[in-house]
Amino acid sequence: MKMLAEMFSIAPGNKDHHPALRCAVGVFVPLFTLVLLGRLDLAIFASFGAFTGIYGRGEPHSIRFSLQLRAGLLMLLVILLAALAARAGGALGLDEAGTTWLLVLATTLVAGGCSVAISWFRLRPAGSLFHIFAFAAIASIPNQPPLWEGMLVSVLTTAFCLLIGFSSRVLPSRRTEWVRPHRIRRTPEEMRAAWLEGCGYLVAAGLAGALATWAGSRLGFGHNYWAMVAAVVPLVGHTTRHRVRRGVQRIIGTVLGLAVMAGILLLGLEPWQTVLVMALCQFGAEMFIIRQYLLAQIFVTPLALVSTLLVLPSSPAILLRDRIVETVIGAAVGIAVVLAPAVWRRSRERSPVSRP
């Protein structure tokens, strides 16, 4: 009952509308520009480049710029690798099934590697969820635009988000002292924890991706990377209770978000209206992502689905079905990975000790 009450409680606000507004603008302006240019095939590169704005949300300007610069460069590397991975299947002569398993393996490596990098750079939000999503989504696009165009859009969007990050310095009342960030000094315990955390992401994403791919090939659903994204959600948190709660909140929030998405689909929006909805969803997600994860998922779910439809039109019904199925698979795997060490320790404690 305590966990159930915590699941639906909400923390007090802390000027969350400031970072939410920055993130919304960082998404809207690049995507609206692409709508005006008639280049929605590049929208996914702008969407993930805009993830730069979610880092360093409550930090002074100089520290925020440093954190967002590191995060932006890491995301650009992931986007580049994803674009190259999308071309790897054809270059290696793999069939559709072989290409799918190759991308699962590559996404798993990204999950572990970026988790270590995020811990190494001490970035928040923690974990490699966004990098898994970015890599797999871009690598899964069948008709890739020219590489230089996609990367140019990503770089420009990243630079735009960096500018937004310290744009309030034009107001003397909002200006913070610009100091050089301290050099990061990592203790052996921190390095060990980072590698252990990376292993957790590797296992959770790999298991979820393999299970979702295997089940999808037999039951006829796709978007296996949504399971990989959901699987790493429970890995963030200080306690096992908190981590399990996040996994359950992911499932409940996704179900509620799908209801919102269904209403959005009924509106039959134009591309520019779709971009506006994405910006509003981004605003809502950033408003509640720290205070109430379940509520944030109500905005995250339509944001992810609308961005998918914007780049790669498909059947909305199939998209909604895949989202809930993959989320349940991934969240269940993530919760199992979180609980496994505790179950193992208890089984060892209960096992009889042999005496000489």
N, C-alpha and C positions, 0 to 999 in steps of 0.2 A: 504493500500500500504506500509505503514511503517513496519507493521508486516511481510508482504511478503518479503520486502527487508532484514529485520533482519533474516528471516528464512534461507536465502541463503548466508548470510555474514559469514566470517570466522575471528576469532580473531587471533592475531599474536602468533607465536610459542614461547615457553619458555622452550627450551631444552626437549621437549616432547619425543624425541627419547630415552632418558635415562630410564624413567619408562616403556616406551613401550618395550624396549629391555629386561628389567628385567622380565616383565610379559610374554613375548614371550618365554623366556628361561624357566621360571617357569612352563609353560604349556608343552613345547616340551619335555624336558628331562624326566619327569615322564611318559608321554604317550608313548614316544618312547621306554622306558624301558619295559612298559607293552606289547608293540608290540613284542619286542624281546622275552619276556617270554611267549607269546601266551595267555595273560590274558586280552583281551579287555573287558571282562565282568566287569572288575574293573575300566575301563577308566573313567566312570562318577564320581567315587569317587576321582580320581586324578584331574579331571577337576575342580571340585568345591573346592577341597582343595587348588588349585592354585589361587583361588580368593583372597587369603591372600595378594598376591603381588600387588593388585590394590590400597591398602590403604597407606596413608602416602607418596604419590608419590613425593612431593616436600619438604619434611621435612629433617632436619639433621638426621644423623644416629641413634642417641639415641632415638629421638622422633619417628622416623619411626619404629624402632624396637618395641617400646612400643605400638604404634597404631596397627601395624600388628599383634602383639601378642594378643591383645584384639580381633581384628577382626578374627584372626585365631581360637581362642578358641570358639568364638561365632559361627563361621561357622561349626566347628567340632560338636558342640552341635546340630545344625540344621541337619547336616548329620546323626548323631546318631538317632535323633528323626524321621527323614525320613525313615531310615532303619527299625525302629521299627513300624512305621505307615504302611509300606508296608506289614507287617505281621499281622496287626491288623484285617483286613477284614476277613481273614481266621480264625483267632482265635475267632472272634465274630460270625462266621457263617453267614456273610453277603453275599448277591448275588452281581453280578457285579455292578448293579445300586446303591445298598446300599454302597458298597465300594467307588464308585465314589463320592457320596455325603459326605461320611465321610472324604475323602481326601480334598474336597472343604472346609469343615468346619475347618479341621486341618490347611490347608494352610492359611486360613483367619486369624486364631489365630496367626500363625507364622508371617504374614504380619504386624499385629498390634504390637505384642510383640517385634519383632526384630526392628521395627521402633523406638520404645521407647528406646530399648537398644542402638541402633546406636546414637540416640540423647544424651543419658545418657553418653556414652563414648566419645562423640564429634568426631565421626569418619567421614571421608569423603572418598568416595562419601556418601552422605546422603541417608537415606531411606533403605527399606528392599527389594528392587528389587532382588538383588542377592540371598537373603535368600529364597524368594518365589520360585524363579527358582530352586534353589538347592533342597529344600524340596519336591516340587511337582514332579520334574523330577525323583528323586531317589525313592520316594514313589510310583511312577507309574510303575516302572519296575516290570514285572510279575515274572520273575525268578531271585530272589535275590541270590547273592553269599553269602557264610558264613559271618556273621556279623563281626567277628574279622578280616577277610581279607579286607573287605571294609574299616573298620575303620583304620587298619594298613596303607593302602595305603593313606588314607586321612591325617593321622598324619605325615607320612613321607613326603608327598608332602608339607604340611604346614610348616614343619621344613625346607625343602629345600628352600621354598620361603623366610622364615625368614633369612636364610643364604645369599641368593641373595640380600636381602634388604640392608645388610651392607657389602657386598663383596667388594665394591669399597674402603673400608678402607685400603686395602692392598696397595693402591697407596697414598703416602704422600700428593700429590697435591689435592686429592679428600677427604682426611680425615677431618671429622668435630669433634669438641669437644664432648666427650662422657659425658653427664651430666644426672643426674637423672631428669626425667620429673616432673614438678610441679603437686601437687595433684589437681585433678579436684574439683573445688568448684562450685556448681550449685545454682543459685539464685531461689527463688520461681517462678519467671516469666519464667525461663528456664524450670523448671520442669513442669509447667502448659503447656507451649508450646509443650514440648515433648509428654505429654499425649494427647493433642489435635491433634497433628500430627499423633500419633498412631491410634486415632479414625478415622482419615481420611483414613489411609491405610486400616484399618479394613473394613470400609464401601465400599471403592472403590474395594478392592480385593474380598470382599464377594459378592457384586452386580455383578461384572464381572464374577466371577466363577459360580454363580447361573444362570445367563443369558446364559453363554456359554454352561453350562451343559444341561440346558433345551432345548436350540436351537439345540445343537449337537445331542441330543437323538431323535429329530424329523427330522433333515435334514441330519444326517449321517456323521458329522465330529467330530473329537476328539481333543485331546491336549488342554483341557479347561484351563490349567494353563498358557498357553501363553496369554490368555485374561487377567488373573489375573496379570501377569507381566506387560503387556501393560497398564493396568488400573492405576498402581501406577506411571508410568512415568511422567504424568502431575503434580503430587503432589510435585515435586522438583522444586523450583524456588522462587524468592523473590517477583515477581509480578504475577498478574493474566495473563497478556499478555504473560509473559515468560512461564508460565505453559501451557497455551493453545498452544503456539507455539511448545513446546516440544511434545505435543500429536500429532499435525499435522505432525511434523517432523518424529515422530515414524512411522506413516503410510506411508509417502512418502519414507522414507529410507528403510522400509521393502520391498516395491514394487521394488525398485532399487536393493536391496540386493537379492531378489528372482531371478532377472535376472542373477546376478553373480552366484548364486547357481546353476541355470540351466546349465550355462557354465561349472561349476565344475563337475556336474554329467555326462556331456557328455565325460569327460576325462577318466572315468572309473579307478579311482585311486586305487592303492594298499594301504593297511593299513598304511604303513610308510609314503607314500606320503600324505595320508589324514591327518596324524598328522602334517606333515610339513605345509599343507594348514591351519590347525587350528592355528598353531603358527604364521603364516603370518597374518591371520585375527585378531588374538589377538594383534599383533603389530600395525596393522592399526587402530583397534578400540581405543587403548590407545593413539595413536598419535592424534586423532581428537575428542575424547569424550568430552573434555572440550572446544575445540575451535569451533567445528561445529558438533552438535548432529546428524543432518541429514546425514552428510557424514560418521560419525562413524557407523550409522546403516547399511550402505552398507557392512561393515565388520562384524558387530555383527550378522546380519541375517544368512549368510552362516556359521558363527562360531557355532551358536546354532543348526542349522539343521545338519551340518556335525557331530557334537558331538552326536546328537541323532541317526543318522544312524550308527555311529561307534559302539554304544552299542546295539541298537535295530533296526536291518535292517527292513525297511518297504518300501512301494511303494513311490518313490520320488514324483510322481504327487500328491498323497494324502497329503503328507507332505507339499508340497508347497501350496496346497489349504488351508489346515488347518491353516498354518502360517498367510496368509493374512486375512482370515475370523476372526480368533481369535484376531489378532492385531487390526482390525477395531472395533470389539466389545469392546475390552478392552480399547482402546484409547478413544472411544466415551464415555464410562462410566466414565473414568478418567476426561475427559474434563467437563462432566456434573457435577461431584462432585466438581470440581474446581469452576465452574460458579454458582453453587447452592447458596452459601452464599451471593454472590453479587446480584443475582436475588431476593433473599429473602429480603435483606436490601432495595433494590429499591422499591419492592412491599409494604414494610412497610412504606417507606417514602411517597409514592404516595397515600396510603390509607387515607381516611378522618379521622381526629381526632375528636372523640366524645367530646362534651363540656357539662359540667354539667348544 
